[in-house]
């Protein structure tokens, strides 16, 4: 008898909860779903919709929680990877600056690779490049901090550019803003396609759920 009362109370609680979430659906559904004979199927349809939505939201939440365990891979734009490849990888690009005739363009955003080479061929004034400012790296780190707890940032060789030093400055600021966020700045000791190959492999491993330390070991093997 005691268990029966508990069971009845639980059923009533479930029924009440379902009514709260299905009631707003009833009116619009009745406009498009007529009864079948004397049977009103709208309540059942509403329940099915709610169950499906719960499953979709639950799956999305699970994927989001899982994604936070994956490190975010970032690299400067000198890797020059085609957009078709970038779209398939969890890889965030921090753009170099391109200066031309008093204008400053974000590499890969304001100017494509073909635009840049067109300037080299056709303009009497050659464009110049500059490393991303710390603020650009900070912006990328802040965006990554929303969905990841660790960041691996690859840069062009420190002997060739100030990008690595800029990334380290942004790291110091990011660690103040996001306590617990782990950021590793890696000097690739290369540039262009060489850095691009390292970035692609790091992003591929991250997408498979590989740990930060294992990704760093793979990068070390590639950089020698």
RATAHU-V59629 format. One record per residue. N is the residue number from 0. RES is the residue in one small letter. OMEGA is omega in whole degrees, -180 to 180 (999 if undefined). Layout:
n->N res->RES omega->OMEGA
n->N res->RES omega->OMEGA
This chain:
n->0 res->x omega->177
n->1 res->x omega->179
n->2 res->x omega->178
n->3 res->x omega->178
n->4 res->x omega->179
n->5 res->x omega->-179
n->6 res->x omega->-180
n->7 res->x omega->-180
n->8 res->x omega->179
n->9 res->x omega->178
n->10 res->x omega->179
n->11 res->x omega->178
n->12 res->x omega->178
n->13 res->x omega->180
n->14 res->x omega->180
n->15 res->x omega->180
n->16 res->x omega->178
n->17 res->x omega->-179
n->18 res->x omega->180
n->19 res->x omega->-176
n->20 res->x omega->-179
n->21 res->x omega->-176
n->22 res->x omega->179
n->23 res->x omega->-179
n->24 res->x omega->-171
n->25 res->x omega->-174
n->26 res->x omega->179
n->27 res->x omega->180
n->28 res->x omega->-179
n->29 res->x omega->178
n->30 res->x omega->-176
n->31 res->x omega->-178
n->32 res->x omega->179
n->33 res->x omega->176
n->34 res->x omega->175
n->35 res->x omega->-174
n->36 res->x omega->179
n->37 res->x omega->-176
n->38 res->x omega->176
n->39 res->x omega->-177
n->40 res->x omega->-177
n->41 res->x omega->180
n->42 res->x omega->180
n->43 res->x omega->178
n->44 res->x omega->180
n->45 res->x omega->179
n->46 res->x omega->179
n->47 res->x omega->179
n->48 res->x omega->-180
n->49 res->x omega->180
n->50 res->x omega->179
n->51 res->x omega->179
n->52 res->x omega->178
n->53 res->x omega->180
n->54 res->x omega->180
n->55 res->x omega->180
n->56 res->x omega->179
n->57 res->x omega->179
n->58 res->x omega->179
n->59 res->x omega->180
n->60 res->x omega->179
n->61 res->x omega->179
n->62 res->x omega->179
n->63 res->x omega->179
n->64 res->x omega->179
n->65 res->x omega->-179
n->66 res->x omega->-179
n->67 res->x omega->179
n->68 res->x omega->-178
n->69 res->x omega->177
n->70 res->x omega->175
n->71 res->x omega->179
n->72 res->x omega->-179
n->73 res->x omega->-180
n->74 res->x omega->176
n->75 res->x omega->-170
n->76 res->x omega->178
n->77 res->x omega->177
n->78 res->x omega->172
n->79 res->x omega->178
n->80 res->x omega->178
n->81 res->x omega->179
n->82 res->x omega->-180
n->83 res->x omega->178
n->84 res->x omega->-179
n->85 res->x omega->-179
n->86 res->x omega->-177
n->87 res->x omega->-174
n->88 res->x omega->174
n->89 res->x omega->-174
n->90 res->x omega->-179
n->91 res->x omega->-177
n->92 res->x omega->175
n->93 res->x omega->-171
n->94 res->x omega->167
n->95 res->x omega->174
n->96 res->x omega->174
n->97 res->x omega->-178
n->98 res->x omega->179
n->99 res->x omega->178
n->100 res->x omega->177
n->101 res->x omega->179
n->102 res->x omega->177
n->103 res->x omega->-179
n->104 res->x omega->174
n->105 res->x omega->-178
n->106 res->x omega->179
n->107 res->x omega->180
n->108 res->x omega->178
n->109 res->x omega->179
n->110 res->x omega->174
n->111 res->x omega->177
n->112 res->x omega->-179
n->113 res->x omega->177
n->114 res->x omega->-178
n->115 res->x omega->-179
n->116 res->x omega->175
n->117 res->x omega->176
n->118 res->x omega->180
n->119 res->x omega->-176
n->120 res->x omega->-166
n->121 res->x omega->-175
n->122 res->x omega->176
n->123 res->x omega->177
n->124 res->x omega->-178
n->125 res->x omega->175
n->126 res->x omega->174
n->127 res->x omega->-179
n->128 res->x omega->176
n->129 res->x omega->-180
n->130 res->x omega->175
n->131 res->x omega->176
n->132 res->x omega->178
n->133 res->x omega->180
n->134 res->x omega->178
n->135 res->x omega->177
n->136 res->x omega->179
n->137 res->x omega->177
n->138 res->x omega->180
n->139 res->x omega->180
n->140 res->x omega->-180
n->141 res->x omega->178
n->142 res->x omega->180
n->143 res->x omega->-179
n->144 res->x omega->180
n->145 res->x omega->-177
n->146 res->x omega->-179
n->147 res->x omega->-180
n->148 res->x omega->180
n->149 res->x omega->-177
n->150 res->x omega->170
n->151 res->x omega->-177
n->152 res->x omega->178
n->153 res->x omega->177
n->154 res->x omega->171
n->155 res->x omega->-178
n->156 res->x omega->-179
n->157 res->x omega->179
n->158 res->x omega->-177
n->159 res->x omega->-173
n->160 res->x omega->176
n->161 res->x omega->-177
n->162 res->x omega->-179
n->163 res->x omega->178
n->164 res->x omega->179
n->165 res->x omega->179
n->166 res->x omega->179
n->167 res->x omega->177
n->168 res->x omega->179
n->169 res->x omega->178
n->170 res->x omega->-179
n->171 res->x omega->-180
n->172 res->x omega->-179
n->173 res->x omega->-179
n->174 res->x omega->174
n->175 res->x omega->-177
n->176 res->x omega->-175
n->177 res->x omega->179
n->178 res->x omega->-180
n->179 res->x omega->178
n->180 res->x omega->-180
n->181 res->x omega->-180
n->182 res->x omega->176
n->183 res->x omega->177
n->184 res->x omega->-176
n->185 res->x omega->173
n->186 res->x omega->-176
n->187 res->x omega->-178
n->188 res->x omega->179
n->189 res->x omega->180
n->190 res->x omega->174
n->191 res->x omega->-177
n->192 res->x omega->180
n->193 res->x omega->177
n->194 res->x omega->180
n->195 res->x omega->179
n->196 res->x omega->179
n->197 res->x omega->-179
n->198 res->x omega->179
n->199 res->x omega->-180
n->200 res->x omega->179
n->201 res->x omega->180
n->202 res->x omega->178
n->203 res->x omega->180
n->204 res->x omega->180
n->205 res->x omega->-179
n->206 res->x omega->179
n->207 res->x omega->179
n->208 res->x omega->179
n->209 res->x omega->-177
n->210 res->x omega->179
n->211 res->x omega->-177
n->212 res->x omega->179
n->213 res->x omega->177
n->214 res->x omega->179
n->215 res->x omega->177
n->216 res->x omega->178
n->217 res->x omega->178
n->218 res->x omega->179
n->219 res->x omega->179
n->220 res->x omega->-178
n->221 res->x omega->-178
n->222 res->x omega->178
n->223 res->x omega->999
